[in-house]
Amino acid sequence: MTTVLFADHDYPDIELERALFNEAGVDVVSAQCKTEDEVIAHGGGCCAILLQYAPITDRVLGALPDVGIVSRIGAGYDTIDAAACEKRGVWLANSPDYGVGEVATHALALALASIRNIVAYHRDIGAGKWDFLSSGPLRRPGELALGVVGLGRIGKRMAHVSRNVFKQIIAYDPYLIDGDFPPYVERMRSLADLAGESDIVSLHTPLTTETRGMIDAGFFAAAKRGMTLVNTSRGAVVDLGDLVRALDTGIVAGAALDVLPVEPVPRDSPLISDPRVILTPHAAFFSIEAEKELRHKAVQNIVSWLRRGRPDYPVTIGTRAP
């Protein structure tokens, strides 16, 4: 029987995946691989790898010549060497569109919670304060500009759900032509221009060598003073040291972060004790429906490759056939 390695997961059970693979006549080897050696040890004889976080490197692929496709349960693929997949003819697939609405509405919720001081009000009430002025002055959202960095699926949805909340929606995405910008979104020609015009900046960019650490001291130096930063994309897009300094100097009035470079957040992180910071536990993607869709699509990538020689959501084009 055809065999797939389910390299790692953090779900209570994998009955959903087993049922889908069983229907397709595929056997599943389940593991919790944390290292390359563990993936190699469990992946012998498998034609495909399904994973969440397990490392898929050139060494792994070289040691598993039967593997023709790697499918990530998620949109990002930070732990997978895409160049190695391409070099070795291995298909790399992901699930890029499963939680678009969830992430966009979570980002909007974080933005509003920050600029309306929702968490601060809750904390003040717990401390015995009942005063609408307890958290300081608030500005009308309809007078503020929202800046969106990255106008892909989620960035566009964020712009769409926010267009009637804020006065202006602006965006920066150097990879889109002008015609791909919605009519209600004004294009910024540089990240610095967006920083200088935005009251709230919401990040919706993948993590690449280009975007890693791009929200840094230079970005904050160009930013409008008192801005709010929202990140539901990838934690390493933001230089946390520079963000903390921007908070300390008042350049950033509030930060709402769903993702961090190190997760869970270290207990000694200054972000935890800063009342201007809102943290959520990498939860923007989640709803019951989104998780089911995500897991189904990741499995279906492998099933489609087995049946047709091509996954539904390819990231790299492979040459290995089932």
Contacts in CASP RR format, 6 or more apart in sequence:
PFRMAT RR
TARGET T0000
AUTHOR 0000-0000-0000
METHOD contacts of the structure
MODEL  1
MTTVLFADHDYPDIELERALFNEAGVDVVSAQCKTEDEVIAHGGGCCAIL
LQYAPITDRVLGALPDVGIVSRIGAGYDTIDAAACEKRGVWLANSPDYGV
GEVATHALALALASIRNIVAYHRDIGAGKWDFLSSGPLRRPGELALGVVG
LGRIGKRMAHVSRNVFKQIIAYDPYLIDGDFPPYVERMRSLADLAGESDI
VSLHTPLTTETRGMIDAGFFAAAKRGMTLVNTSRGAVVDLGDLVRALDTG
IVAGAALDVLPVEPVPRDSPLISDPRVILTPHAAFFSIEAEKELRHKAVQ
NIVSWLRRGRPDYPVTIGTRAP
1 25 0 8 1.000
1 26 0 8 1.000
1 27 0 8 1.000
2 25 0 8 1.000
2 26 0 8 1.000
2 27 0 8 1.000
2 47 0 8 1.000
2 306 0 8 1.000
2 322 0 8 1.000
3 26 0 8 1.000
3 27 0 8 1.000
3 28 0 8 1.000
3 29 0 8 1.000
3 45 0 8 1.000
3 46 0 8 1.000
3 47 0 8 1.000
4 21 0 8 1.000
4 26 0 8 1.000
4 27 0 8 1.000
4 28 0 8 1.000
4 29 0 8 1.000
4 46 0 8 1.000
4 47 0 8 1.000
4 48 0 8 1.000
4 49 0 8 1.000
4 50 0 8 1.000
4 302 0 8 1.000
5 29 0 8 1.000
5 31 0 8 1.000
5 39 0 8 1.000
5 42 0 8 1.000
5 43 0 8 1.000
5 44 0 8 1.000
5 46 0 8 1.000
5 48 0 8 1.000
5 49 0 8 1.000
5 50 0 8 1.000
6 14 0 8 1.000
6 17 0 8 1.000
6 28 0 8 1.000
6 29 0 8 1.000
6 30 0 8 1.000
6 31 0 8 1.000
6 50 0 8 1.000
6 51 0 8 1.000
7 31 0 8 1.000
7 33 0 8 1.000
7 39 0 8 1.000
7 42 0 8 1.000
7 43 0 8 1.000
7 49 0 8 1.000
7 50 0 8 1.000
7 51 0 8 1.000
7 52 0 8 1.000
7 54 0 8 1.000
7 56 0 8 1.000
8 31 0 8 1.000
8 32 0 8 1.000
8 33 0 8 1.000
8 34 0 8 1.000
8 51 0 8 1.000
8 52 0 8 1.000
8 53 0 8 1.000
8 54 0 8 1.000
9 30 0 8 1.000
9 32 0 8 1.000
9 51 0 8 1.000
9 52 0 8 1.000
9 73 0 8 1.000
10 52 0 8 1.000
11 295 0 8 1.000
14 28 0 8 1.000
14 30 0 8 1.000
16 292 0 8 1.000
16 295 0 8 1.000
16 296 0 8 1.000
16 299 0 8 1.000
17 28 0 8 1.000
17 50 0 8 1.000
17 295 0 8 1.000
17 299 0 8 1.000
18 28 0 8 1.000
20 296 0 8 1.000
20 299 0 8 1.000
20 300 0 8 1.000
20 303 0 8 1.000
21 27 0 8 1.000
21 28 0 8 1.000
21 299 0 8 1.000
21 302 0 8 1.000
21 303 0 8 1.000
24 303 0 8 1.000
24 306 0 8 1.000
24 307 0 8 1.000
26 302 0 8 1.000
26 303 0 8 1.000
26 306 0 8 1.000
29 42 0 8 1.000
29 43 0 8 1.000
29 46 0 8 1.000
31 38 0 8 1.000
31 39 0 8 1.000
31 42 0 8 1.000
33 39 0 8 1.000
33 42 0 8 1.000
33 51 0 8 1.000
33 54 0 8 1.000
33 55 0 8 1.000
34 54 0 8 1.000
35 55 0 8 1.000
36 55 0 8 1.000
36 57 0 8 1.000
36 59 0 8 1.000
36 60 0 8 1.000
38 54 0 8 1.000
39 49 0 8 1.000
39 54 0 8 1.000
39 55 0 8 1.000
39 56 0 8 1.000
39 60 0 8 1.000
39 64 0 8 1.000
40 59 0 8 1.000
40 60 0 8 1.000
40 63 0 8 1.000
40 64 0 8 1.000
43 49 0 8 1.000
43 64 0 8 1.000
43 67 0 8 1.000
44 64 0 8 1.000
44 66 0 8 1.000
45 64 0 8 1.000
45 66 0 8 1.000
46 64 0 8 1.000
46 66 0 8 1.000
46 67 0 8 1.000
47 66 0 8 1.000
47 67 0 8 1.000
47 68 0 8 1.000
47 69 0 8 1.000
47 306 0 8 1.000
47 322 0 8 1.000
48 67 0 8 1.000
48 68 0 8 1.000
48 69 0 8 1.000
48 70 0 8 1.000
48 71 0 8 1.000
48 302 0 8 1.000
48 305 0 8 1.000
48 306 0 8 1.000
49 56 0 8 1.000
49 64 0 8 1.000
49 67 0 8 1.000
49 69 0 8 1.000
49 70 0 8 1.000
49 71 0 8 1.000
50 71 0 8 1.000
50 73 0 8 1.000
50 298 0 8 1.000
50 299 0 8 1.000
50 302 0 8 1.000
51 70 0 8 1.000
51 71 0 8 1.000
51 72 0 8 1.000
51 73 0 8 1.000
51 79 0 8 1.000
51 80 0 8 1.000
52 72 0 8 1.000
52 73 0 8 1.000
52 74 0 8 1.000
53 79 0 8 1.000
54 79 0 8 1.000
55 79 0 8 1.000
55 80 0 8 1.000
56 70 0 8 1.000
56 79 0 8 1.000
56 80 0 8 1.000
56 81 0 8 1.000
56 84 0 8 1.000
56 85 0 8 1.000
57 81 0 8 1.000
57 84 0 8 1.000
58 81 0 8 1.000
58 84 0 8 1.000
58 87 0 8 1.000
58 88 0 8 1.000
61 67 0 8 1.000
61 81 0 8 1.000
61 84 0 8 1.000
61 85 0 8 1.000
61 88 0 8 1.000
61 90 0 8 1.000
62 88 0 8 1.000
67 90 0 8 1.000
67 320 0 8 1.000
68 89 0 8 1.000
68 90 0 8 1.000
68 91 0 8 1.000
68 305 0 8 1.000
68 318 0 8 1.000
68 320 0 8 1.000
68 322 0 8 1.000
69 90 0 8 1.000
69 91 0 8 1.000
69 92 0 8 1.000
69 93 0 8 1.000
69 301 0 8 1.000
69 302 0 8 1.000
69 305 0 8 1.000
69 311 0 8 1.000
69 320 0 8 1.000
70 80 0 8 1.000
70 85 0 8 1.000
70 90 0 8 1.000
70 91 0 8 1.000
70 92 0 8 1.000
70 93 0 8 1.000
71 93 0 8 1.000
71 94 0 8 1.000
71 298 0 8 1.000
71 299 0 8 1.000
71 301 0 8 1.000
71 302 0 8 1.000
71 311 0 8 1.000
72 80 0 8 1.000
72 92 0 8 1.000
72 93 0 8 1.000
72 94 0 8 1.000
72 95 0 8 1.000
72 298 0 8 1.000
73 95 0 8 1.000
73 294 0 8 1.000
73 295 0 8 1.000
73 298 0 8 1.000
74 94 0 8 1.000
74 95 0 8 1.000
74 96 0 8 1.000
74 98 0 8 1.000
74 285 0 8 1.000
74 294 0 8 1.000
74 298 0 8 1.000
75 94 0 8 1.000
75 95 0 8 1.000
75 96 0 8 1.000
75 97 0 8 1.000
75 98 0 8 1.000
75 206 0 8 1.000
76 94 0 8 1.000
76 206 0 8 1.000
76 207 0 8 1.000
76 234 0 8 1.000
77 92 0 8 1.000
77 94 0 8 1.000
77 315 0 8 1.000
78 207 0 8 1.000
78 234 0 8 1.000
80 92 0 8 1.000
82 92 0 8 1.000
82 315 0 8 1.000
82 316 0 8 1.000
84 90 0 8 1.000
85 91 0 8 1.000
85 92 0 8 1.000
85 316 0 8 1.000
85 318 0 8 1.000
86 92 0 8 1.000
86 316 0 8 1.000
86 317 0 8 1.000
86 318 0 8 1.000
88 320 0 8 1.000
89 316 0 8 1.000
89 318 0 8 1.000
89 319 0 8 1.000
89 320 0 8 1.000
90 316 0 8 1.000
90 318 0 8 1.000
90 320 0 8 1.000
91 305 0 8 1.000
91 310 0 8 1.000
91 311 0 8 1.000
91 314 0 8 1.000
91 316 0 8 1.000
91 317 0 8 1.000
91 318 0 8 1.000
91 320 0 8 1.000
92 314 0 8 1.000
92 315 0 8 1.000
92 316 0 8 1.000
92 318 0 8 1.000
93 298 0 8 1.000
93 301 0 8 1.000
93 302 0 8 1.000
93 305 0 8 1.000
93 311 0 8 1.000
93 312 0 8 1.000
93 313 0 8 1.000
93 314 0 8 1.000
93 315 0 8 1.000
94 298 0 8 1.000
94 301 0 8 1.000
94 313 0 8 1.000
94 315 0 8 1.000
95 293 0 8 1.000
95 294 0 8 1.000
95 297 0 8 1.000
95 298 0 8 1.000
95 301 0 8 1.000
95 313 0 8 1.000
96 153 0 8 1.000
96 313 0 8 1.000
97 153 0 8 1.000
97 313 0 8 1.000
98 285 0 8 1.000
98 290 0 8 1.000
98 293 0 8 1.000
98 294 0 8 1.000
98 297 0 8 1.000
99 154 0 8 1.000
99 285 0 8 1.000
99 287 0 8 1.000
99 290 0 8 1.000
99 293 0 8 1.000
99 294 0 8 1.000
100 153 0 8 1.000
100 154 0 8 1.000
100 157 0 8 1.000
101 154 0 8 1.000
101 157 0 8 1.000
101 161 0 8 1.000
102 284 0 8 1.000
102 285 0 8 1.000
102 286 0 8 1.000
102 287 0 8 1.000
102 290 0 8 1.000
103 154 0 8 1.000
103 157 0 8 1.000
103 158 0 8 1.000
103 204 0 8 1.000
103 232 0 8 1.000
103 284 0 8 1.000
103 285 0 8 1.000
104 154 0 8 1.000
104 155 0 8 1.000
104 157 0 8 1.000
104 158 0 8 1.000
104 160 0 8 1.000
104 161 0 8 1.000
105 161 0 8 1.000
106 232 0 8 1.000
106 258 0 8 1.000
106 280 0 8 1.000
106 283 0 8 1.000
106 284 0 8 1.000
107 154 0 8 1.000
107 158 0 8 1.000
107 202 0 8 1.000
107 204 0 8 1.000
107 230 0 8 1.000
107 232 0 8 1.000
107 258 0 8 1.000
107 284 0 8 1.000
108 158 0 8 1.000
108 161 0 8 1.000
108 162 0 8 1.000
108 165 0 8 1.000
110 230 0 8 1.000
110 232 0 8 1.000
110 256 0 8 1.000
110 258 0 8 1.000
110 278 0 8 1.000
110 280 0 8 1.000
111 146 0 8 1.000
111 162 0 8 1.000
111 200 0 8 1.000
111 202 0 8 1.000
111 228 0 8 1.000
111 230 0 8 1.000
111 256 0 8 1.000
112 118 0 8 1.000
112 141 0 8 1.000
112 165 0 8 1.000
113 119 0 8 1.000
113 256 0 8 1.000
113 278 0 8 1.000
114 200 0 8 1.000
114 228 0 8 1.000
114 230 0 8 1.000
114 254 0 8 1.000
114 255 0 8 1.000
114 256 0 8 1.000
114 278 0 8 1.000
115 138 0 8 1.000
115 139 0 8 1.000
115 141 0 8 1.000
115 144 0 8 1.000
115 199 0 8 1.000
115 200 0 8 1.000
115 228 0 8 1.000
116 138 0 8 1.000
116 141 0 8 1.000
117 135 0 8 1.000
117 136 0 8 1.000
117 138 0 8 1.000
119 278 0 8 1.000
120 134 0 8 1.000
120 135 0 8 1.000
120 275 0 8 1.000
121 134 0 8 1.000
121 135 0 8 1.000
123 275 0 8 1.000
124 130 0 8 1.000
124 131 0 8 1.000
124 134 0 8 1.000
124 135 0 8 1.000
139 199 0 8 1.000
141 165 0 8 1.000
141 166 0 8 1.000
141 167 0 8 1.000
142 165 0 8 1.000
142 166 0 8 1.000
142 167 0 8 1.000
143 167 0 8 1.000
144 166 0 8 1.000
144 167 0 8 1.000
144 168 0 8 1.000
144 199 0 8 1.000
144 200 0 8 1.000
145 166 0 8 1.000
145 167 0 8 1.000
145 168 0 8 1.000
145 169 0 8 1.000
145 170 0 8 1.000
145 197 0 8 1.000
145 198 0 8 1.000
145 199 0 8 1.000
145 200 0 8 1.000
146 159 0 8 1.000
146 162 0 8 1.000
146 165 0 8 1.000
146 166 0 8 1.000
146 168 0 8 1.000
146 169 0 8 1.000
146 170 0 8 1.000
146 198 0 8 1.000
146 199 0 8 1.000
146 200 0 8 1.000
146 201 0 8 1.000
146 202 0 8 1.000
147 169 0 8 1.000
147 170 0 8 1.000
147 171 0 8 1.000
147 172 0 8 1.000
147 188 0 8 1.000
147 194 0 8 1.000
147 197 0 8 1.000
147 198 0 8 1.000
147 200 0 8 1.000
147 201 0 8 1.000
147 202 0 8 1.000
148 155 0 8 1.000
148 158 0 8 1.000
148 159 0 8 1.000
148 169 0 8 1.000
148 170 0 8 1.000
148 171 0 8 1.000
148 172 0 8 1.000
148 185 0 8 1.000
148 201 0 8 1.000
148 202 0 8 1.000
148 204 0 8 1.000
149 171 0 8 1.000
149 172 0 8 1.000
149 173 0 8 1.000
149 191 0 8 1.000
149 194 0 8 1.000
149 201 0 8 1.000
149 202 0 8 1.000
149 203 0 8 1.000
149 204 0 8 1.000
149 205 0 8 1.000
150 171 0 8 1.000
150 172 0 8 1.000
150 173 0 8 1.000
150 203 0 8 1.000
150 204 0 8 1.000
150 205 0 8 1.000
151 159 0 8 1.000
151 171 0 8 1.000
151 172 0 8 1.000
151 173 0 8 1.000
151 176 0 8 1.000
151 180 0 8 1.000
151 181 0 8 1.000
151 185 0 8 1.000
151 204 0 8 1.000
152 173 0 8 1.000
152 176 0 8 1.000
152 204 0 8 1.000
154 204 0 8 1.000
154 232 0 8 1.000
154 233 0 8 1.000
155 171 0 8 1.000
155 202 0 8 1.000
155 204 0 8 1.000
156 182 0 8 1.000
158 202 0 8 1.000
158 204 0 8 1.000
159 169 0 8 1.000
159 171 0 8 1.000
159 182 0 8 1.000
159 184 0 8 1.000
159 185 0 8 1.000
160 182 0 8 1.000
162 169 0 8 1.000
163 169 0 8 1.000
163 184 0 8 1.000
166 199 0 8 1.000
166 200 0 8 1.000
168 186 0 8 1.000
169 184 0 8 1.000
169 185 0 8 1.000
169 186 0 8 1.000
170 185 0 8 1.000
170 186 0 8 1.000
170 187 0 8 1.000
170 188 0 8 1.000
170 194 0 8 1.000
170 197 0 8 1.000
170 198 0 8 1.000
171 181 0 8 1.000
171 185 0 8 1.000
171 186 0 8 1.000
171 187 0 8 1.000
171 188 0 8 1.000
171 194 0 8 1.000
172 187 0 8 1.000
172 188 0 8 1.000
172 189 0 8 1.000
172 190 0 8 1.000
172 191 0 8 1.000
172 193 0 8 1.000
172 194 0 8 1.000
173 181 0 8 1.000
178 187 0 8 1.000
181 187 0 8 1.000
188 194 0 8 1.000
188 197 0 8 1.000
191 214 0 8 1.000
191 219 0 8 1.000
191 222 0 8 1.000
192 218 0 8 1.000
192 219 0 8 1.000
192 222 0 8 1.000
193 222 0 8 1.000
194 201 0 8 1.000
195 201 0 8 1.000
195 219 0 8 1.000
195 220 0 8 1.000
195 222 0 8 1.000
195 223 0 8 1.000
195 224 0 8 1.000
195 227 0 8 1.000
196 222 0 8 1.000
196 223 0 8 1.000
196 224 0 8 1.000
197 224 0 8 1.000
198 223 0 8 1.000
198 224 0 8 1.000
198 227 0 8 1.000
199 224 0 8 1.000
199 226 0 8 1.000
199 227 0 8 1.000
199 228 0 8 1.000
200 227 0 8 1.000
200 228 0 8 1.000
200 229 0 8 1.000
200 230 0 8 1.000
201 223 0 8 1.000
201 227 0 8 1.000
201 228 0 8 1.000
201 229 0 8 1.000
201 230 0 8 1.000
202 230 0 8 1.000
202 231 0 8 1.000
202 232 0 8 1.000
203 215 0 8 1.000
203 229 0 8 1.000
203 230 0 8 1.000
203 231 0 8 1.000
203 232 0 8 1.000
203 233 0 8 1.000
203 237 0 8 1.000
203 238 0 8 1.000
204 232 0 8 1.000
204 233 0 8 1.000
205 211 0 8 1.000
205 214 0 8 1.000
205 233 0 8 1.000
205 234 0 8 1.000
205 237 0 8 1.000
206 233 0 8 1.000
206 234 0 8 1.000
207 233 0 8 1.000
207 234 0 8 1.000
207 235 0 8 1.000
207 236 0 8 1.000
207 237 0 8 1.000
211 234 0 8 1.000
211 237 0 8 1.000
212 236 0 8 1.000
212 237 0 8 1.000
213 236 0 8 1.000
213 237 0 8 1.000
213 238 0 8 1.000
213 239 0 8 1.000
214 237 0 8 1.000
215 229 0 8 1.000
215 231 0 8 1.000
215 237 0 8 1.000
215 238 0 8 1.000
215 239 0 8 1.000
215 242 0 8 1.000
215 243 0 8 1.000
216 239 0 8 1.000
216 242 0 8 1.000
217 239 0 8 1.000
217 242 0 8 1.000
217 245 0 8 1.000
217 246 0 8 1.000
218 242 0 8 1.000
219 242 0 8 1.000
220 242 0 8 1.000
220 243 0 8 1.000
220 245 0 8 1.000
220 246 0 8 1.000
220 251 0 8 1.000
220 252 0 8 1.000
223 246 0 8 1.000
223 251 0 8 1.000
223 252 0 8 1.000
225 250 0 8 1.000
225 251 0 8 1.000
226 250 0 8 1.000
226 251 0 8 1.000
226 252 0 8 1.000
226 253 0 8 1.000
226 254 0 8 1.000
227 251 0 8 1.000
227 252 0 8 1.000
227 253 0 8 1.000
227 254 0 8 1.000
228 252 0 8 1.000
228 253 0 8 1.000
228 254 0 8 1.000
228 255 0 8 1.000
228 256 0 8 1.000
229 238 0 8 1.000
229 243 0 8 1.000
229 252 0 8 1.000
229 254 0 8 1.000
229 255 0 8 1.000
229 256 0 8 1.000
229 257 0 8 1.000
230 255 0 8 1.000
230 256 0 8 1.000
230 257 0 8 1.000
231 237 0 8 1.000
231 238 0 8 1.000
231 255 0 8 1.000
231 256 0 8 1.000
231 257 0 8 1.000
231 258 0 8 1.000
231 259 0 8 1.000
232 258 0 8 1.000
232 259 0 8 1.000
232 284 0 8 1.000
233 259 0 8 1.000
234 259 0 8 1.000
235 257 0 8 1.000
235 259 0 8 1.000
235 260 0 8 1.000
235 261 0 8 1.000
236 261 0 8 1.000
238 257 0 8 1.000
238 261 0 8 1.000
240 260 0 8 1.000
240 261 0 8 1.000
240 271 0 8 1.000
243 252 0 8 1.000
243 255 0 8 1.000
244 270 0 8 1.000
244 271 0 8 1.000
244 274 0 8 1.000
246 252 0 8 1.000
247 254 0 8 1.000
247 255 0 8 1.000
247 274 0 8 1.000
247 276 0 8 1.000
247 277 0 8 1.000
252 276 0 8 1.000
253 276 0 8 1.000
254 276 0 8 1.000
254 277 0 8 1.000
254 278 0 8 1.000
255 271 0 8 1.000
255 276 0 8 1.000
255 277 0 8 1.000
255 278 0 8 1.000
256 277 0 8 1.000
256 278 0 8 1.000
256 279 0 8 1.000
256 280 0 8 1.000
257 271 0 8 1.000
257 277 0 8 1.000
257 278 0 8 1.000
257 279 0 8 1.000
257 280 0 8 1.000
258 279 0 8 1.000
258 280 0 8 1.000
258 281 0 8 1.000
258 282 0 8 1.000
258 283 0 8 1.000
258 284 0 8 1.000
259 282 0 8 1.000
259 284 0 8 1.000
260 271 0 8 1.000
260 279 0 8 1.000
260 282 0 8 1.000
263 281 0 8 1.000
263 282 0 8 1.000
264 281 0 8 1.000
265 271 0 8 1.000
265 272 0 8 1.000
265 279 0 8 1.000
271 277 0 8 1.000
271 279 0 8 1.000
272 279 0 8 1.000
285 294 0 8 1.000
297 312 0 8 1.000
297 313 0 8 1.000
300 312 0 8 1.000
301 311 0 8 1.000
301 312 0 8 1.000
301 313 0 8 1.000
302 311 0 8 1.000
304 310 0 8 1.000
304 311 0 8 1.000
304 312 0 8 1.000
305 311 0 8 1.000
305 322 0 8 1.000
306 322 0 8 1.000
307 322 0 8 1.000
309 321 0 8 1.000
309 322 0 8 1.000
END
